Amino acid sequence: MEKILEPSLNFWSMTKEQAIAQLATDGNGLNDDDAVARLAQYGLNSIIVGPSSSLFLLFLSQFKSPITIMLIIAALLSAVLGDVPDTIIILVIILISSFLGFWQEKGAANAVAALLKMVQLHCDALRNGQKKSIPVEQAVPGDVIILSAGDIIPGDGLILNSQELFVDEAAFTGETYPVEKKPGIVATETPLARRTNAVFMGSHVISGKANVLVVKTGKDTEFGKISAGLQAKAPETDFEKGIRKFGYMLMEITLILVILIFGINVFLHKPVLDSFLFSLALAVGLTPQLLPAIISVNLSSGARRMADQKVIVKRLSSIENFGSMDILCSDKTGTITEGKVTVKDTLDSSGRHSSKVFEYAWLNASLQQGFRNPIDEAICSSYDGNSTAYVVQTEIPYDFIRKRLTVQVKREKESLAITKGALEIILSICNQVEGTDGKMLDLAGAKTAVLQQYRQLSEAGFRTLGVAYKHTDLSTNFTKEDEQGMTFLGFITFFDPPKANVAAILNRMTELGVQLKIITGDNALVAKSLASQIGVEQPRILTGAAMRKMSNAALLHQAPLTDVFAEVEPNQKEQIITLLKKAGNVVGFMGDGINDAPALHMADVGISVNTAVDVAKEAADIVLLSQDLGVLTGGIVEGRKTFTNTMKYIFMATSANFGNMFSMAGASLFLRFLPLLPKQILLTNLLTDFPEMAIATDRVDESNIQSPQRWDLKFIKRFMVTFGLLSSVFDYLTFGVLLYIFRASEITFQTGWFVESVVSATLIVLVVRTKLPFFKSLPGKYLTIATVLILLLVLTLPLTPLAVWFGFTPLPITFYGWILLIIILYLGTAELTKRWFYRKMTSAVHNHH
């Protein structure tokens, strides 16, 4: 089947019939076989290049560090000069450690792909003439897609029919207001922003519905063309920035040391190529090669554990942010409250029960065709009056600017427009009020009493809307301009009770050092009533209107102190999050609505639920499979565990490696030979890295979970220097024992130091992995097994046939006694140093604050 479509097709200047013919389909969509064939032809409807194809590239990326590449070249060079066995050993060790890294990262990538499948976006398409939900990636040219509010548009397409369709195209046009779309034809040269008959991938539906013929998918779409140019990278997280800076710091230290050591060795007339290989091997020894692999494994196993807690992580690096989050902003509906809005009562303007208000509210809610929302559903489900013979004449759907919904209804000779919405907004379009007995009162006189009534209802915790009506003309349709001079009829009150367990969960979050801030569009009194119900003593409240009047400096000061942001406009959510971030917090935002996407993008951790509208789910980093804050606390704890285990690896790798470098540099000054051969250094590195692979499964101390974790480069530097120098002291002790007690030859010296070096680096893990004394916090099962295996391997290696290859020799039995003594001393001193180090750091932090 040849491509039916020219990519240059200007579909917006075609009639529906032409486009349908061009796409060899019909108005009822495709059948399944056709869809499969087209998917094979056009590829997945995605603008991200799939990582699945590139296992080979993932493997190659293990060799991308310049030092590793130089080492491979130098090793090949020494092969040319006749040292073939050494070259082979060096290359094999590099291959093994790269393969370990590759294997771990591949596992991590697969785990993530499996999790993402759980929160895939879907769209409704006509297939075999039936409406069917398909993954967005499987939409193909020729599909007919059914759109409604909150949907992300899955491809560029032509509107076949629509009803009050408003689309947010800010991603392309930067136009913040939703654009109205309807079927029709526009001229070929019409710019994108004015193609009113077409919708584009990446925009989303604000209100209304439509059937759309998909013409282009994936990279052929306008969005695909834009994003191919700037493959949208998510902003770097705090953690990623930390890792990057850490990498630079290590490279600087490594370069200085390598140049120094190479210079000294050449100056002391040691063979040049050997000295070069030696200093390169050292450089490889200092860089924690497995860092990228260990981080991805840590994160992906964290993501798996979070998935068991019903928390799906879409972007791995956000786990660390999740662990360091100290403020969570959340809407109240459905997270803090049950999310089941119920009608409490319908009242006339003086506060008495009124069935007329209920009937009008029901007509407005049940006949509207736009955005389905919980309020209209609550009205429809609780109304049991007899259905009156009214039919819809026209409708002005709800939008975020007018904040009201008007339906014009008619029966026989009469026609009525009924409007409901936020109370102040309804009053602003009225000029009279209907009293208890149907008497009309002037709005100016009655307004105070109406507002007083509204206050009382709000203070009692009820969400309160106003209803107004106006007699209209049967022959003309009501428009936005006609929404004035109406009659205020009365109030509808709703309640949405808080969830039963919410107070306990909030307590748990406070224990974990996370503050909850409620951001809601509801009025301040309702929000205050809710905050008191869930145990916030004297909640501090800031309204959207007050925010608009405050200066930036005042807001920056107020925002962190506020418990509830009420009467907030959608665009203010983003502003609140920016302010909280500026004040130095890591901010999570939980949202599921159409207008939450910008705030979800802005937050350090965007959290949504699986039942949210597509556009919110797409913007979130983390998706909850159940709408429960309890799930979230489990996720926060897992995030912190992951963070702690990643830091453990960094502590271990840097302190041991830095110490070794320092010892080597010193030793090569006074020895006539190289303290370790290049292949022995690489073997040391491989063996000490091995147990650290198991770190992702390690146990984590309570103290690391209790408060948000932040990345701290200064702390790592101090740790590295302190424990690196400490390990050097015991290395020099070993040198002394080897040279002065055993009068060791070159080969014995190298073997003895290799054994001591690996054993001490493996055991020191048990000390630095916890702040507590190490016998009080024991390592996890896999870490223990890996440690024991490496110890056995190192102690027996000099006695095996492999020893000859690596240039080792059996050691005198008494030497093992000395090693034991040195190691016991080393671990004891490290334990004391650790206690002193953390005490000093804690007091430094307190003084700083």
N, C-alpha and C positions, 0 to 999 in steps of 0.2 A: 504494500500500500504506500503510494508516494505521499509526501506531505501535502495535505489538502490546502494548507494555508500558506500564503505568502507572509513572511514575518512583517513585511512593510504594509500589510493590509490596514487601510484607514476605515475601520469598521463603523466609526461614529457617523460617517457620511453615507451609510447604507440604510435601506429600508430593512425591517425585520426579515421580510421574505428573502431578500438578497443574502443577508448574513446567514440565515438558516440554510439556504441552498449552498452557499459557499462552504459551509462547514459540514455538508452532507449529513444533516441530522434533521430532526423536525421539532416542533414545539413541545413534544412530550419527552424530550431528553433521549439518552442513548440506551441501548440494551447492554447487558453485562459483557457479552463477547466483544462488542464494539469498544466498550470502555477499556477492556484489557488490552486490546490491540493498540488503541491510541496511547495507553500508558507506556507500552513498549516503545512506541514511535517517538513520543514527545518527552518521555522521562518523567521522573517524579516532579510534582509541582512544588519545588522548593528552591530558594535562592542561595541556600548554604551548600557548599560543596561537601558531599558526604565523605566522612573520614574512613568509611568502610573499605574503600578501594585501596587504601594506602598503608597496608601492614608493612610493606617493604620500606616505605618512607619512614614509618614509625621506627623501624629497626635502624635505618640509616641515621635517624636523628639522634640515636644514642652516641654517635661518634662526633657530634658537632662541636665539642669543646676543642678550641685551638691546641690546647696542651696535648690532648689525646692524639690529635692528628700529627703533631710534631714528633711525639713519641713513636708513632708507627713508622714515620719516615726515618727517624734516627735508627730504629731497630733494623729496618731494611738496609740502611747504610752499613750497619755493622755486619750484616750478612754478606754484603759485597766484599767486606774486608776479611771475610773468612770465619766469622763467629756464627755459624748457622744454627746450632742447637739453641743458643740463647735467644736468638731472634724468634725462633718458633715458639719457645716457652712464653716470651713476652707477648707475642701476638695472640696465643691461645688464652692467656689470662685476660687480655683486653676483651677478646671475644666473649669469654664466659661472663665477665662483669657486664658487658653491654647486653648480652642475652638475658641476664637476670633482670636488668632494667626494662628491657623490651617486654619481657613476659609479664612483669608486674603492671606495666602501663597498659598493655593490651587487655589484661583482665579488668583493669579499672575502666577502660573505655567501654568494654562490653557490658559491665554492670550498669553504667550510666545509661547506655542505649536502652537497656531493658527497662530501667525505671522511667525513662522519658515516654516509652510506649504507653505507660499507664495514664499519662495526662495529655494524650494527643488531642489536638483540636479537630473537631468534626464540622461538616457542613451538611445541609439538607439538599440532596440532588434528586431530580427525577430520573430513576433508572427503571427500565421496563415499564414506563408509564406510572410507576408508584413512587411516592416520596420515600427516600431512604437516606439514612445518616451514613456518610462516608468520611474517612479521614481526609482532611484538607489536601494532604500530599497526593491523594489519588484523583483529584479533580483534573479533568482533561478538556481541551478545546472541544466544543460541541455539547458539553454538559449544560443542562438547565438547572440553575441553582435557585433555591428559595431562600430569600433573605428576610430576617426580622431584626428588631432592635437588639444591639449588643453583638451582632455577628461581625466577625472579621471577613472582609470580602476576599474570596480565595483566588481570584484571577481578574484580568481585565475583561470586561464584557459589556454587552449591549442590553439595555433594559427592554424587556418584552412587555411587561405591564407593571404598574407600581401604584401604591396608595400612600399618599402623604409621606413619601420617602425622603428622609434627611440623612445626609452622610457627612462624616467628619473626614475631610481630606487634608488636615493640617500637615500630614507627613509629606505631602507634595507641594501644596500651594502656600503653606504657612498661614492660610486663612483660618482664623480661630472659630468663626461661626460655622455651624453646620450648613451644608449646601443642599438645596432642594433638587431632586433628580426626577425626571419623568421621561416616558418614551418619546421618540421623535427622531428628526434627522438634523444634524448641524453640518455646516460647510466643512470641507476637507481641511482647510487651513486654520480652523478654530483652535486657539491655544488650549492646553490641557484643562486649565481652571474653568473654562467655559463650556466644556463638553457635557452639557446637562443630561444627555441621553445615555451616558456611559458611566460605569463605575470601575474603579481601579484597585488592584490588589494592594493590600497594606492599609487601605482606609477602612473605616468601620461604620456600621449603621447606628445612628442615634435614635431614630424613631421611624415608624411606618414599616411597610413590607414591599417586596418586589419579587418578580421572577426575572432572572438574568441569564442570558446566553453567554457562556464563557467562550471568549475568542482566543485569549493568550494566557499561558500559564508559565510559572517558573521564571527562568532568566529572560524570556521574551517579553515579560510585562514591563511597564514603565518603572515599577518599583525595582524589578530585577536589574534594569539598566542602571538605575541610580546606585543600587547597593553593590553592584559589581565594581563600581568605581571606588566605593569606600567601605568594602566588606565590614559592615558595622561591628566594630569591636566594642564590647561592653566596657564601661569605664573601669580602670584598674581598681581592685579592692585594696583596702588597707594592707591586707595580708600579702597580696601579690607584689605590692610596692615594697614591702618589707623583704620578701625573698629576693627581689631584684637588687635592692641596695646591698643586701647581705652578700650576694654573688659578686658584686663589684668590689666590696671590701676584701673578700678572700683573694680575688685576682690581684689586687694591689700588693697585699702581703706576700703572696706567692712569688710574684715577679721579682720583688726586691730580694727575697731570700735566694731564689734560684740564681740570679745574677751574681750575688755575693758568693754563694757556695761554688759555683762554676769557676769564678775568678780565683778563689783561694786554692782550689784543687789544681788548676793549671799552673798557678804561681809556685805550688809545691812540687812541680814536675811530675804530676800523675798523668797517665795517658789521656790525651785530649778527648778522644771519642768516648772513652769510658766515663770521664768526668761529665761530659755533656749528657750522656744517657742517664747517669746517676742523678744529675740535677733535674732532668726532665721527669724521671721516675718519682723524685721527691715531690715535684709539682703536682703530679697525678695523686701522690699520697696525701697532699694537703687538701685538694678539692674534694668535697664530699660528692663523688660522682653519682651516687645513688639518690642524691637529694630530690631531683624531679620525680624519679620513680617512687621514692618513699612517700613524697607528698601526694602523688596521685593515688597510691594504694591506700594511704591513710584516709584521704577524702572519700574514695569510692567505698571503702568498707564502712566509713562513717555514714555515707549515703544509704548503704544497705541496711544498717541498723536503724537509721531514721525511717526507712520505708516500713520496717516492722512496726514502728510507732505511728504509721499512717501519715508520714510526712515525706513528700516526694521532692527531691532536690533537682531543679532543672539546671542549675549552674553550680558546678562543684565548688568554686572558690567562695561562693556565698555561705558555705557551711561555717567557715572561719568567722565571717561577719556575724553569723547567727550566734556563734559562741561569744562574740565580743559585744553584742547588742545590749545597750543598757536602757533604751527607751523603746516601748512598743506603742505605736499609735494605731487605734482601731476604731472602726465605725461601731456603733453599738448594735445595730440590727443583726440578729443571727449569730453574733459572736458572744456578746454579753447578754443579749436578750434571746428569747426563744425563737424570734424571727417569725412568729405566727401572730400577725396583727389581727386584733379582734375589735369589732365595733362595740363600744361601751353603750353609747346612747346617741340619739339625735334630738337636738333641743332647739326651740325657737329663740328669738332674739333676747327674750327675758329669762331664758334658762329653764323653761318647762318642756317636758317631753313633747315631741311633735312628729306625727306620722307623715305630715306633708313634706317635712325636711327629708325624712327617710326615703319617701317615694321619689323625690326629685334627685336626691343623691344617687339612688339606685338607677334611675333612668340615665343619668350622666355616666355612671360607672359601667353599666351593662351594655350600653349601645356604642361605647367608644371602640374604635378599631385599632388604635395606635399601640402604645407600649403597654404590655401586660405588667401590672405591678401589684404588690401585695395589698395596697390600700383598696384598689378597685375589687380585687378578689375577695377581700374581707367584707366589703359592702354587699357584693352579689351573694355571697354564701350566707349572710345573716338576714337577708331580706326575705320575708315570706308573705308579703302582700300579694294581691292578685295582679297578674301582669296586665298593665293598662295597654290600650290599643295604640300607643304611640309608635311611630317609626322614625328612623333617622332621616333628617333632611340634609344636614351637612355637619361637618365636625371640624373644629380647629384643635389639632392635637396639642398635647402638653409639650412645652419646650423649656429649656433651662433659662431662657431669658424672661418669658412671660410668667412662668411658674403657675400656670393654671390650665385647665382643660375645659373647653366649651363644646357642648353638643346641642345642635338645633334639632328639635323633634316636632313632629306634626301629627294631628289626628283630625279627621273631618275638616272643620273650618278653622281650627286654631293652630297656631304655631308658636313655639316657646324656645328661647335659648336658655340653657342651664349651665352655669359655670361653677366649678369648685376648685379650691386651691388654698394656698397659705392665707391666713385670715387678713393680714394687713393688705395683701395684694387684692383680695376680693373687695375689701372696704374701699380701696382706692378707685374701683370702677363703679361704685354704687353712688346714688344720690338720695335714696330713701331706704327705710327699714320697714319690714312688715311686722306689725305688733301681734300680740297674742290673738286678738279677735279678727285678724285680717285687716285692721286699720293701718293706713300708711302713715309713717312718721318721717319727718325730715331727718336726714342723716346727721346734720350738724347737731341737732338736739339730742339724738339717741346714741351718738357715738361713744360718749363716756361710759354709759351703762353697758354697751356691747363689749368694750375693751375690758371693763371691770370683770364681766362674766368670763371673758377669755382668760384673764389672769388667774382667776380662781380654778378654772379647769386645768390650766397648765401646772399650777402649783400642786395640784392633786396628782400630777404625773401623767395626765392624759394628753396625747397628741391631738390637737384640735384643728380642724379645717373649716373654712367657711363655705356656704352655698348661697348663690345669688341667681336670680332669673330675670327675664325680660320678655314681654310679649313682642313677637316679631311678625313679619309679613310673610304669608304663605308663598308669595310669588318670587321673593328674592332670597338668595342664600346669605346667611349671616357671615360677616368677615371679621378679621382682627380689629379693623377700624371701628366696627360696631360695638366692641366690648366697652361700653360706657353707659352711664345713665341707668344702671341696673338696680334691682331691688334686692337688698340683703334679706335672706330668708332665715338663716339660723346656722347652728354648729353641728358638725358630726365629730364625736370624740372616739378615739381609739386607744387601746392599751396593748403593750407588748411586754409581758412580764420578764424579769431577768431569769436566766437559767438557774436551776436549783444549786448547782455546785460552784457558781461563779465566784462567790466570796472566798471559798477555800483555795481556788486556783490562783486568785489574785494575791492571796497571802503567800502562796508558794513562789509566785513570780517576784514578790518583794524580797523574799528570802534569797532568791537567786540574783538579787541586785538589778532587777528589771522593773522600771516604772511603767505603769500603763497610763496612756493619755487617751481620752475619748474624743474623737473628732466627729461631730454630727451636724446635720443640717437642721435638726429639730431646735425648737426654741429653748432658751436658757433655763426656763423654769422646769420644763419636762426633763431636760438633761440633768439638772441639779437633783430632782427627785430620784432619778435612776441612780445617780452616783451615791446618794445617801443609802439607797436600798442595798447596794452591793458593798457597803462598808467603807466608803471613802468619807472620813470625818471632815466636816466643813470644806466641801470641795471648792477649789478656786476656779472660777469660771471666766472665760474671756469670749466675747461674742465677735462674730465676723465684722459687725458694724464698728465695734470699738477698735478692732485691729486696723480697719481702714484709716482711722483717725490718728493712729499712733505713729511716731517716728520709728525708723528702723532700729535705732539704738534702744529705744524703750521696748520695742518688741523683742529684741535679742535678749533683753534682761528678763522680760515677763514670760516668754514662751516656756522656758524650762521649769518655771514655778507653777504653771497652770495645770490643773487636772482635767478640765473639760473645755474643749473649744466648741461652742455652740453656734447655731445659726450661720454656719460656715458655707460660703459659696464653693463650688467645685474647684475653682482655680486657687482658692486660698489654702487648700490641703497641701498643695505643692509648696506654697510659701512657708507654711508651718514647719514642714519637714526640713526645708533649707535652713530655717532659723535654728532648729534644734541641732542640725549637723554643725552649723557655724559655731554653736556654743560648745563644740567639742564632744558631742555624743555620737554613738553609733546607733542609728535609728532604724527600726523596723516599721513597716507600714502594712496593715492588713486591710485589703479592700476587695470588693467583688463587683463593683458597679461599672457602668459605662464610663463615668467620668473619673474613675480612680486611676486610670492608666498612667497619666503624667506623674502622679504622686508615687505610684509603685516603681516607676523608673527612677525617680529622684532618690528614694530611700536607699539606705545601704543594703537592706534586705526587704525585697518586695514579697509579700506573702498573700496568696489568694487561696480560694477553695475550689475543689473540683467542680462544684455546681455553679461557679461564677460565670459571667458572660465571657465570651472568647477573648475580648480585647484585654480584660483584666488578667485572664489566665496566661495570655501571651506575654504580658509585661512583667509577670511575677518571676522571682528567682526560685521560690519555694511554693509548692502547691499542697494544701492539706486535703487528705481524702475524707476528713470529717470536720464539720464546722464547729470545732470544739477547742477552746483555749487550752484545755488539759493536754491535748495532743501536742500543743505548742511547747509546753514546759518540758515534755519528754524530749522534743527536738532540740531545745536549747541546751539541755544537759549533754546530749550526744554531740552537739556542735563543740561544746567545751572540751569533751574528752578527746575529740579529734584534734583540736588545737593543741592540747597538752601533749599528746603523743607525737605530733609533728615537732614541737619544740624540743622534746626529749632527744629526738634523733639529732637535731642541730647541736644541742649541748654536747652530746657524746662525740659526734663526729669531729666537731671543731676542737674540743679540748684535747682529745687523744692525738689527732693529726698535727695540731699546732705543736704539741709537746714533742712529737717525733721529729718534726722538722728542726726544732730548736736543738734537739740532742744530736741530730745528724750533722748540723752545721758545726757544732762544737767539736764533735768527734773527728770530723774530717780535717780539723786544724792540726791535731796532734798525732793522728795515725798515719802510718806510711802507706796504708791501703784504704780502700773504700770500706766504711763501716758496714754497709750492706750492698750487695750487688743489685743492679736495677731490677732484675727479675724477682729478687727476694723482697724488695720494697713493694712491688706490685702484688705479690702473693700476700704480704702482710695486710695490704689494703683490702684485698678481696675477702680474706678470712675475717677481718674485724667488721667488715660491712655485713657479712652474712647474718649474724644474729639480729642485726638491727632491722632486717626485713620483717621480723616478727613483731615489730614495735606497734603496728596498727592494732594488734589484739591485746596489747598490754593493759593491765589494770591501771586505773587513775585514782589518785587520792581525792578524798572528799574536798580538801581545801581548794583544789583546782576547779571544782565544779561550782563552789559557792558564789563566785563573783565573776563578772565579765572579764575575759582574757584579752589583753592587747599585745600587739607586737612591739618589742622594745629592743632596738638595735644596740643601744648603749649597754644594756644589761648583757646581751649576748657577747659583746666585745670583752667586757670585764670578766665574764665567766670563762671565756676562751683563754684569755691571758692567765688568769689565776690558776685554773686547773691544768693548762698547758705547761706552765712553768713548774707546777708541782710534779707533773709526770716526768718532766725532764730531770728533776733532782734525783729521782729514783733510777732513771736511765743511767745517769752518771755514776750512781752507786754500783749499778750492774757492770759498767765499763771497768770501774776500779777492781771489782771482784775478779772479772775475767782477766784483766791485764796483770794485776799484782799478786793475786792468790794463785790463779791457774796458769799464769804466764801463757796465755792462749795464743795459738797461731792464728793466721788470717781466717782460715776456714772455721776453726772452733769459735773464734770471736763472733763471726757472722752468725753461726748457728745459735750460740748462746743468747746473743742479743735478740735474734728473731723470735726465739721461744719466749723470752721475758716480755718482749714488746707485745706480742699477740695476747699472751695470757693476761697481762695487766690491762690492755685495752678492752679485752672482753669482760673482765671482772669489774672494771670501773663503772661499766654500764649500770651495775646493780646499785652503785652509790649515787650516780648523778641522775637517775631516773625519778627520784623523789626528793622532796624537801625533808621528809622525816628520816630518822635513823634507818638504815636499809633493812634491819631485821624487823622493823615495824611495818614495812610496806613491801610485801614480796611481789616479784614480777609475775606476769601472767604465764600460763602453761607453755605456750609456744616459745616465748622468749627464753624460758628456763631450759627447754629441750635444746634449742639452738645453741645456747651458751655452752651447755655440757658437751654437745657434739664437737664444737670447735676446740674446746679445751683438750678433749681426747685426741683429736686429729693432730693438733700442734705438738703435743707431748710425744706422740708416736712417730711423727713424720721423719725425724732424723734417723730412725731405726729401719725405715722401709727402703726398698729399691729406688723409690722416687728421690731419695736424698741426693743421690749422685747428680741427677738432672739439675736440681736446684742449687747444687754446691754446698750441701750440708754434710755434717759428719756426726756420729754418735757422741754424746756429751758424757763427761765423767759423772758417775752417780752422785758424788757429793755436791756437784753444781746444783742439782735439783733442790737440795736442802737450802742452799743459799737463795735460790729463786723464791722458794716458799717464804723464807724470812723477809726478803725484800717486798714481796707482794703483800704480806700481812701488814708490814709497816706502812706501805703505800695506801692500802685501803683504810687503815686506821687514821692516818693523817688526812686523807681525803674527806673522811667522815667529819673530822673536827673542822677542817677548812670550810666544808660546806655549811656547818652550823654558823661559823663566824661570818661567812659570806652573806648568807640570807639575812642574818641579824643586821649586818651593816647596811645591806641594800634596803631593808625595811625602814631602818631609821632614816636613811637618806631620803626615801620617798616621803616619810612623814614630815621631815624638815622642809622638803620642797613644797609640800602643800601648806 
